[in-house]
Amino acid sequence: MAESFTTTNRFFDNKNYPRGFSRHGDFTIKEAQLLERLGYALNELELGKREPATEEEKHFVAVCRGEDEPNSETERVWFKYMARIKRPKRFHTLSGGKPQMEGAEDYTESDD
């Protein structure tokens, strides 16, 4: 039987965890190691860039789609990670002005 979540690539998230998962404080050392070891494969499975090859991978994809609950350590750690990076983002503009609303072009100011 094929091994689940196999990959030769290490997983890093330099945007959210520039010093690594274990140095940030959100994850235990064991969780950080699991993310680094399996995260690349988990990410590809969740994004649909890789087809699930084992029953464990198929279950993981079902959990990602909201069709089942996470029941393995791997699934729980991945969802802990996803919850951390999907925090509500603050809206920033480059100009420092107010955020543009859809349809705002319908209400442009003029000197008429």
trRosetta pair geometry for C-beta under 8 A, 3 or more apart (Angstrom, degrees):
i j d omega theta_ij theta_ji phi_ij phi_ji
1 54 7.0 80 170 -121 100 111
2 6 7.5 -102 172 -3 94 130
2 53 5.1 -58 97 135 153 121
2 54 5.4 -142 80 -66 97 104
3 6 5.1 88 88 -58 102 113
3 54 7.5 -73 140 -46 13 149
4 53 7.5 -178 -112 70 57 91
4 54 4.5 -100 -85 53 89 144
4 56 4.0 -39 -94 76 158 130
4 57 5.2 -172 -142 -44 97 90
5 38 4.5 12 158 -146 136 107
5 41 4.3 141 -160 98 67 144
5 42 6.3 7 -131 -57 117 76
5 45 7.7 -65 -104 -22 78 140
5 56 7.5 -73 -19 112 95 120
5 57 6.6 171 -54 -87 67 97
5 60 7.8 84 -69 -24 107 167
5 74 6.8 -143 -34 -158 162 151
6 41 6.5 122 62 -89 25 151
7 38 7.2 127 28 -134 115 40
7 40 4.6 -169 146 83 162 115
7 41 4.2 -154 -31 -50 124 101
7 44 7.9 145 -90 14 135 134
9 40 4.2 160 90 -141 107 174
10 36 5.4 -10 -162 -180 93 85
10 37 7.4 -32 -124 -91 69 33
10 40 6.9 121 118 -31 11 126
11 35 6.0 -111 86 155 124 68
11 36 5.6 -163 55 -137 77 31
11 37 7.6 -44 18 40 101 16
11 38 7.2 -37 1 80 136 31
11 39 2.8 -145 90 77 168 112
11 40 4.2 -156 -72 -42 94 71
11 42 7.7 -10 -79 39 163 98
11 43 6.7 150 -129 -7 128 126
12 17 7.5 -135 -172 83 67 102
12 20 7.2 -58 -132 -107 97 64
12 36 7.1 28 -72 -121 65 83
13 16 4.7 -19 140 49 121 96
13 17 4.7 65 77 32 97 99
13 21 7.4 72 32 -68 103 90
13 39 7.9 -96 -37 163 99 153
13 81 8.0 160 -18 -171 153 116
13 85 7.0 -96 -174 -88 154 140
14 17 7.3 -73 -98 73 18 57
14 18 5.2 50 -164 -111 62 65
15 18 7.5 79 -61 -64 2 82
16 84 7.2 121 167 122 139 101
16 85 4.8 -61 -91 -110 167 102
17 20 6.1 -35 149 136 107 7
17 21 5.3 22 172 -79 160 53
17 23 8.0 132 -175 59 95 83
17 24 5.1 -79 -132 -45 97 146
17 26 7.9 -103 -96 30 118 126
19 23 4.3 -85 124 87 112 135
19 24 6.4 151 66 -64 99 78
20 23 4.9 73 67 14 95 105
20 24 7.1 -158 89 -23 50 92
20 32 7.0 61 153 -169 92 126
20 36 7.8 2 -156 -79 96 124
21 24 6.2 -63 -157 19 30 115
21 26 7.3 -83 -163 63 73 98
21 27 5.1 -11 166 45 102 141
21 31 7.3 -125 150 112 128 82
21 32 3.7 171 104 -134 109 90
21 35 5.1 122 -73 69 170 140
21 36 6.4 -143 21 -47 128 93
21 81 7.8 -38 -124 -109 125 113
22 27 6.7 -77 -93 84 46 102
22 29 5.5 44 -132 -117 117 62
22 32 3.6 138 -66 132 79 172
22 33 7.4 40 -66 -45 121 68
24 27 7.1 48 63 21 102 86
26 80 7.7 162 154 150 102 104
26 84 5.3 58 -168 -117 153 152
27 31 3.9 -132 -170 95 103 119
27 32 4.6 138 105 -59 126 79
27 35 6.7 -49 -146 -6 171 136
27 77 7.4 63 -135 -151 119 98
27 80 7.2 123 -97 117 92 129
27 81 7.5 9 -73 -81 129 86
28 31 4.6 95 49 8 77 102
28 32 6.9 -140 91 -6 39 87
29 32 5.7 -55 -147 36 30 113
29 33 6.4 31 154 -19 64 106
30 33 5.8 -55 -149 36 29 111
30 34 6.4 31 152 -20 63 106
31 34 5.6 -54 -149 35 33 113
31 35 6.4 33 153 -19 66 104
31 77 4.8 -176 -144 -129 92 118
31 80 7.1 -41 -162 75 140 145
32 35 5.8 -53 -150 35 31 111
32 36 6.4 28 154 -16 64 107
33 36 5.8 -55 -146 39 32 110
33 37 6.0 24 158 -15 66 113
34 37 5.9 -61 -141 42 27 107
34 38 5.8 -22 176 24 67 114
34 39 7.9 105 126 -44 58 84
34 73 7.1 -116 -122 132 164 105
34 74 6.5 -149 180 -109 126 67
34 77 5.2 46 95 102 136 171
35 38 7.0 -75 -124 56 17 77
35 39 4.4 37 -177 -57 62 123
35 77 6.2 -136 -60 150 87 119
35 78 7.6 150 -105 -90 83 59
35 81 5.9 131 -112 -77 129 145
36 39 6.4 -3 -81 9 12 118
38 41 5.6 -63 -168 47 64 108
38 42 5.5 63 137 -26 89 109
38 74 6.1 -58 110 -139 164 113
39 42 5.4 -57 -139 40 34 112
39 43 5.9 36 162 -23 69 106
39 78 7.5 161 -113 -107 71 89
39 81 7.4 -115 -118 155 115 177
40 43 6.0 -55 -149 34 25 111
40 44 6.6 22 154 -15 61 108
41 44 5.8 -57 -148 38 32 110
41 45 6.3 32 154 -19 66 107
41 50 6.9 -78 -153 72 66 165
42 45 5.8 -55 -149 37 30 112
42 46 6.3 28 155 -18 65 108
42 60 6.9 -108 -130 176 83 142
42 74 7.2 -163 -87 171 129 102
42 78 5.0 -139 178 -109 149 135
43 46 5.9 -56 -146 37 29 109
43 47 6.2 15 160 -8 65 113
44 47 6.0 -63 -141 46 28 103
44 49 4.3 -88 -155 72 80 106
44 50 3.9 52 135 -2 113 120
45 48 7.8 36 178 -69 28 27
45 49 7.9 -75 -50 51 20 71
45 50 5.3 -55 -75 72 57 105
45 52 6.1 67 -139 -78 113 81
45 57 6.0 -134 -121 -163 144 96
45 60 5.9 31 128 106 149 122
45 61 5.6 -114 168 -76 102 91
45 64 7.2 173 121 -20 91 154
46 60 7.9 -84 -67 144 78 99
46 61 7.4 -171 -93 -114 44 64
46 64 4.6 -166 -123 -132 84 149
46 78 7.8 179 -53 172 135 133
52 57 3.5 173 -148 120 91 104
52 58 4.4 146 127 -71 151 57
52 60 7.0 167 -110 54 124 96
52 61 5.1 -107 -47 -14 133 133
53 57 5.7 49 39 37 58 154
54 57 4.7 98 52 8 75 100
54 58 7.0 -134 98 -5 41 87
55 58 5.4 -53 -147 36 34 115
55 59 6.4 36 153 -20 66 103
56 59 5.8 -53 -151 34 29 111
56 60 6.5 35 149 -23 62 104
56 72 7.2 29 -151 -30 103 164
56 74 7.9 55 172 54 116 145
57 60 5.4 -49 -149 32 35 117
57 61 6.6 36 152 -19 65 101
58 61 5.8 -52 -151 34 32 110
58 62 6.5 35 149 -19 64 105
59 62 5.5 -53 -150 36 35 114
59 63 6.4 38 150 -21 66 102
59 68 6.4 -68 -162 76 78 154
59 71 7.7 -60 161 40 135 105
59 72 7.8 96 104 -7 131 120
59 75 7.7 -70 121 -69 99 140
60 63 5.6 -53 -152 34 32 113
60 64 6.5 36 149 -22 64 103
60 72 7.9 -54 -80 41 91 125
60 74 7.2 -47 -98 112 124 115
60 75 5.8 -152 -115 -90 80 99
60 78 7.6 55 -154 37 110 160
61 64 5.4 -49 -150 33 35 116
61 65 6.5 29 152 -14 65 106
62 65 5.8 -60 -150 41 32 108
62 67 4.2 -82 -173 71 84 117
62 68 4.6 40 124 11 112 115
63 66 7.7 47 -179 -71 32 19
63 67 7.2 -92 -70 55 24 71
63 68 5.1 -64 -80 76 67 88
63 69 6.8 4 -122 139 98 9
63 70 5.1 85 -157 -78 144 66
63 75 5.4 12 95 -149 173 129
63 79 7.5 -91 150 -59 120 124
68 71 7.7 -58 149 -11 110 107
70 75 3.5 -174 -147 131 98 115
70 76 5.0 148 135 -70 133 59
70 78 7.6 -170 -120 57 138 95
70 79 5.3 -122 -41 -4 155 142
71 75 6.5 32 35 53 40 144
72 75 4.7 94 54 8 80 101
72 76 7.0 -149 91 -4 41 87
73 76 5.8 -58 -146 39 31 110
73 77 6.1 29 158 -18 67 107
74 77 6.1 -58 -147 37 25 107
74 78 6.4 24 156 -18 62 109
75 78 5.8 -56 -147 37 30 111
75 79 6.3 21 159 -12 65 109
76 79 6.0 -61 -147 41 29 105
76 80 6.3 35 152 -23 64 106
77 80 5.5 -51 -148 33 32 115
77 81 6.4 35 152 -19 64 104
78 81 5.6 -54 -153 36 32 113
78 82 6.3 30 151 -18 66 106
79 82 5.4 -46 -139 38 38 112
79 83 6.2 44 156 -23 65 102
80 83 5.9 -53 -149 34 28 112
80 84 6.6 29 150 -21 61 106
81 84 5.7 -58 -154 33 31 112
81 85 6.5 9 159 -5 67 108
82 85 6.2 -64 -143 44 31 97
82 86 5.8 12 165 -6 69 119
83 86 6.3 -66 -132 46 23 99
84 87 7.0 -21 -179 -36 33 100
91 99 5.1 -3 142 -79 142 139
93 96 6.3 -142 84 -37 98 12
93 97 5.6 -72 104 55 154 66
93 98 7.6 54 -7 100 154 11
93 99 6.1 -167 -54 -89 118 60
100 104 5.1 -123 -167 25 82 154
101 104 4.7 121 61 -57 74 106
103 106 5.1 -23 178 10 77 121
103 107 7.6 50 137 -2 79 99
104 107 6.2 -74 -163 47 47 96
104 108 7.9 84 144 -69 69 68
105 108 6.2 -1 -161 -47 48 106
